[in-house]
Structures are given as structure tokens and as C-alpha cells.
């Protein structure tokens, strides 16, 4: 199939199939024929490498700036699609272009990754967010696996070492896209560190890196999850205690959902099961508290104590990424305890999302809806359309369904 010339396919789902056994084929078709062809058609920079993804839903370029936040995530996506899903060599070539651009223009001399560069790779912003470092680690590992090369590993190791030391130092570092409140630490840092460091430690077989991942898994479980508050907060005091302040009460349900599937995936792969009851309870809490009882869909941000106004910017909006994280999380949760409630949640979320997010005329999904579920065109945080949360969520969901089918689960066989 020539991906650049192919047209969007009716694989644009508007609802889930009635039979759970048909979910896997429907998601495969959606990913392969509707979601992924958008990117080679609209966003590949054939002149300078990397991705031109500051675009609207029709693929129209808004700015040629390149956010390393997005470039490293695209490196993961194109590599993972090639390695795990579709061996079309075009995906590997796109991953190679991402890798070449990222390694040349991403890290500074201190192995901290720049936030934004020009189309040609000239620095526009310095290292404003450690999340870019985390995405880089995961992208480099996935590319090494896809391409069958060890070349990216030295950069992945150095990025890990610098990132881990910065976090453990306690010095403030994050300025974008959300500034770290003074005197606090962020759940986003812990969840990204848990998965990125686990991926690297597992790939290298390195006990020290795996210990670092475990440190952040434990931090999520014991500090950011607040069972007495019925939720998971985005910020805690430096000692891990709850802060009854606007940032300390901020709950981002999508981050909680994403974080819990990270922990479920690590538990599945590591064989460490002790935390699973807490993880499942927290996931259910994030789904329940994030769901908008008036209009449906998952709210971006709430106050864990129900106070108004909500601290998290644009909290009343319905972004695409919490939905895609829930797609993966609910299927992983069902893998663990086979409770019907996870499939009920899965259908509830996707039946709300599928008529609203896919862009039938262009492919891919729109990334912003207002609270009532209507398309919202202005950018809210970064001027990017990312090939990450949606393909990753679909890919993780497909892999869960494949494991369920292989296990003989009657709902997916």
C-alpha cells in the first residue's frame, strides 16, 4: 500500500461493534487505514527531516517550528508501528528520519533535551521540560528495537543518567508546557520516569535502572494516590504530603488513567503484583471522577475536593488523549481481573468518543472538544497535532485484545 497516496478509509469508527470479539479487527482497521496514513500524507519534512506537525485537522501548516516533545514521541510511534503492527518499510524510514533529526538537534551538551527548534533544527527554546527527556528515552529504545541497532542506546543511557540526577536533586526544572509550582513535585514526572526507566532497564537488563523505575512506581502509589481523598493528585509537597491549595488539589483524570495503565503494564511484565488492587481501585476512581455527568466524556481537570475554580488550565474541555489512555487502560484492567465493569467502562467511553473525535474527511482525530462535545479549533497548550496518544492507545488496546484472545477468553475469541 502506498501510504502517501491512499485516501482515508471508512475505518473511521463511529461506534464500537456490538460483539467484543469484533473490537480487535475494528481497532486494527482504524489504526492502519484511517489514523496512520494521515501522517505521511501531511507531516513528513522531506527537506530537513523530522515532522512538521504544527498543523490543523486538514493538515494545513500553522508554523514550521518543531517541538522536540512531539518529535521524540513520533520517533516512538513510527518505530512501534513498524515493529509491533505493520512491517511496511515506510514506517521504518519515517522512524529513521525522526531519529536522525532528534539525535542531531534534540540534546544539548548536558544531555538535556531542547523544547523547540526551527524547521532546520536551530534552537529556539532550551530544556524547558524533562518530559521531553522521557519521551526521548522511550523513542530511542523503540527505534533501537525496530531498526535492530544499538546505536541509540548510548544517548538513551546518557539521557536517563542526566534526567534521574536532575529529579533526585530536587531543583526546579519544568517550565513548559506547565510550570512546576514552587515547593512541589509533579505526578507527571513520576509517571513518565516509571515507564521510561522501566523500558530502558528491561531492555538493558540493568538492575540499577530498574530500581530507579521502581522508586517512581512506589512514589505514585504512596504519595500521589490519595485514597482518603478518593483520587490521585498532580502535585504534592516535596515530602509527599497533600497540599490543600489550588495546585495541590488539582486532579487530571486522564493522567491518572494513563499512569495506572503504566503501572499495570510494568506489573504484568515484571511479575510484581502487590500493587495491583491499589492500581485498579485508583483507575476506577479516575474514570468515575473524570466522567462528566452532565454532558458525558472525560474532563481534563477537576479539583479533588470539588472546589471551584479548577486550578488545571482548560479543565472543562474534553481532549482526545484521556480517551485514548482509557481505551488502553480499561482493556489492561480487564486482562488483570476479568471484571465486566472494565468492558462497560470501555464501551461507555468509546461510544461517546467515536462519533465526535474522528475526522472523517481527513483521517486521524480532532484533539479538542468543548465541554458539550463540540469541536474546538483554537489550540489550548501547544500548537501541535501529535501522532502519539491515539496510535499508542490503539496499539496497546490491540495488544491487550490479542493476549486475551490467546488466553482463550470467550469475549475475545
C-alpha positions, 0 to 999 in steps of 0.5 A: 500500500502506498501510504502517501497516496491512499485516501482515508478509509471508512475505518473511521469508527463511529461506534464500537461493534456490538460483539467484543470479539469484533473490537480487535479487527475494528481497532486494527482497521482504524489504526492502519487505514484511517489514523496512520496514513494521515501522517505521511500524507501531511507531516513528513519534512522531506527537506530537513527531516523530522515532522512538521506537525504544527498543523490543523485537522486538514493538515494545513501548516500553522508554523514550521517550528518543531517541538522536540516533545512531539518529535521524540514521541513520533520517533516512538510511534513510527518505530512501534508501528513498524515493529509491533503492527505493520512491517511496511518499510515506510514506517521504518524510514519515517522512524529513521528520519525522526531519529536522525533529526532528534539525535542531531538537534534534540540534546544539548551538551548536558544531555538535556533535551531542547523544547523547540527548534526551527524547521532546520533544527536551530534552537529556539527554546532550551530544556524547558521540560524533562518530559521531553527527556522521557519521551526521548528515552522511550523513542530511542529504545523503540527505534533501537528495537525496530531498526535492530541497532544499538546505536541509540542506546548510548544517548538513551543511557546518557539521557536517563543518567542526566534526567534521574540526577536532575529529579533526585536533586530536587531543583526546579526544572519544568517550565513548559508546557506547565510550570512546576509550582514552587515547593512541589513535585509533579505526578507527571514526572513520576509517571513518565520516569516509571515507564521510561526507566522501566523500558530502558532497564528491561531492555538493558537488563540493568538492575540499577535502572530498574530500581530507579523505575521502581522508586517512581512506581512506589512514589505514585502509589504512596504519595500521589494516590490519595485514597482518603481523598478518593483520587490521585493528585498532580502535585504534592509537597516535596515530602509527599504530603497533600497540599490543600491549595489550588495546585495541590488539589488539582486532579487530571483524570486522564493522567491518572488513567494513563499512569495506572495503565503504566503501572499495570503494564510494568506489573504484568511484565515484571511479575510484581503484583502487590500493587495491583488492587491499589492500581485498579481501585485508583483507575476506577476512581479516575474514570468515575471522577473524570466522567462528566455527568452532565454532558458525558466524556472525560474532563481534563481537570477537576479539583479533588475536593470539588472546589471551584475554580479548577486550578488545571488550565482548560479543565472543562474541555474534553481532549482526545488523549484521556480517551485514548489512555482509557481505551488502553487502560480499561482493556489492561484492567480487564486482562488483570481481573476479568471484571465486566465493569472494565468492558462497560467502562470501555464501551461507555467511553468509546461510544461517546468518543467515536462519533465526535473525535474522528475526522472523517474527511481527513483521517486521524482525530480532532484533539479538542472538544468543548465541554458539550462535545463540540469541536474546538479549533483554537489550540489550548497548550501547544500548537501541535497535532501529535501522532502519539496518544491515539496510535499508542492507545490503539496499539496497546488496546490491540495488544491487550485484545490479542493476549486475551484472545490467546488466553482463550477468553470467550469475549475475545475469541 
